[in-house]
Amino acid sequence: MSKSIFYHAGCPVCVSAEHDIVNLIGAENVEIVHFGEDNSRIPEAEKAGVKSVPALVTPNGNVLHINFGASMDAVKG
């Protein structure tokens, strides 16, 4: 993986964190995955170790859970 992946569910906490991440590391360095728009990526996020959103998975595979918007169980509905 050459860029970080930012996973979120679209809640206000997630959207705020998305803006901060893009401002910090640059839009060209992060892929944004909004589960409300593409829930097919949920298994990928869980496999990477995402337990709650918003979360950032770094290029070397570290998962950074940012604040707390929703658990993955809540995201899956």
C-alpha positions in Angstrom: 0.0 0.0 0.0 1.5 3.3 -1.0 -1.0 5.7 0.7 -2.8 5.7 3.9 -6.5 4.8 3.9 -9.0 6.8 6.0 -12.1 4.8 6.8 -15.2 6.6 8.1 -19.0 6.4 8.3 -20.0 10.0 7.5 -20.9 11.1 11.0 -19.8 14.6 12.2 -16.8 13.3 14.1 -15.7 11.3 11.0 -16.1 14.3 8.6 -14.2 16.6 10.9 -11.4 14.0 11.2 -11.4 13.5 7.5 -10.7 17.3 6.9 -8.0 17.3 9.5 -6.3 14.2 8.0 -6.4 15.6 4.5 -5.0 18.9 5.8 -2.2 17.2 7.7 -1.0 14.6 5.2 -2.4 15.9 1.9 -5.2 14.6 -0.3 -2.6 12.9 -2.6 -1.4 10.8 0.3 -4.7 9.4 1.6 -7.6 7.4 0.1 -10.9 8.2 1.7 -13.4 5.4 2.2 -16.9 6.4 3.3 -18.8 3.3 4.3 -22.1 5.0 3.6 -21.1 5.3 0.0 -19.2 2.0 -0.3 -20.0 -0.6 2.4 -18.3 -3.3 0.3 -15.0 -2.1 1.8 -16.0 -3.0 5.4 -14.4 -6.5 5.3 -11.2 -5.0 4.0 -11.1 -2.5 6.9 -11.8 -5.2 9.5 -9.1 -7.4 8.0 -6.7 -4.5 8.4 -7.6 -4.2 12.1 -10.1 -1.3 12.1 -12.3 -1.6 15.2 -14.0 1.7 15.1 -14.3 4.7 12.8 -12.8 7.1 12.0 -9.6 5.3 11.5 -6.5 5.7 9.5 -4.5 2.7 8.2 -0.9 3.8 7.4 1.1 2.5 4.4 2.9 0.1 6.7 -0.3 -1.3 8.1 -0.6 0.5 11.5 -4.2 1.3 12.4 -4.7 4.7 14.1 -8.2 4.9 15.7 -9.1 8.6 15.8 -11.5 9.8 18.4 -14.6 7.6 18.4 -17.5 7.9 16.0 -18.9 4.4 15.7 -17.9 0.8 16.3 -17.6 -1.5 13.2 -20.6 -3.4 14.5 -22.6 -0.2 14.4 -21.3 0.6 10.9 -22.4 -2.9 9.7 -25.9 -2.2 11.1 
